[in-house]
Amino acid sequence: MAISVTEILGTDSLSGSRIVINDNFNILASEINAIENYFNPTAGTITNLNDVRTEALRVGLSTVLLDINASTFDILVDVDIENGDLSLNGGNLIRNNIDPQVINDTFAGPSLTVQIGTSTATPPYTVERVGNTGTGALNVLLNDGAIGQEIFFIYTENATGDVEIKGAVNALVLPGAGATPTLTLNEKGQSVHLLCVDDGTGNGDWYLIGGNGYTIS
């Protein structure tokens, strides 16, 4: 609310205005104390507000974590929803988490082997584009994912070389597979869709959900 203080005129004497001066200081002190119920300048925090309205909001100083303005809503860090649902009403879910590198024989080099993720880090991309212009099979070793994580492998090159997708540590869960469960792609347009499912002990296994044109061995 607005602060109203009593004006002291230039013709007023200091002694005669002492009560007015003290009252003004008391008014300012009371208002500052009221503000500090919400703003803590020492800790740099704001608490207990009932309503915040603004045109833009940015979280993060040297590294921006959240940026909301009139045209965008950008979240630049991982988001965990512990309880409740995420509902999309009146909009589409657009997934553009594609590995900029095509996983192919040129990228793999003479070993013809590529690791997706590592033993300590889950695969970082949702969509992996693959291809193989060589005669030897390209081995794609898929490391363990986070439970609930999805990954797509899509053959995007005009080639016919085999791309064999296998589990790097734990075997892929595939129906009718052999001792080393393998998904093979060898034609543009073929794809596989995998989902990491809890094995009942808190660890995740990659299950085949769908795809097009793949073979299982």
Secondary structure by P-SEA (a helix, b strand, c coil): cbbbbbbbccccccccaaaaaaaaaaaaaaaaaaaaacccccccccccccccccccccccccccccccccccccccccccccccccccccccccccccccccccccccccccccccccccccccccbbbbccccccbbbbbbccccccbbbbbbbccccbbbbbbbbccccccccccccbbbbbbcccccbbbbbbbcccccbbbbbbccccccccc
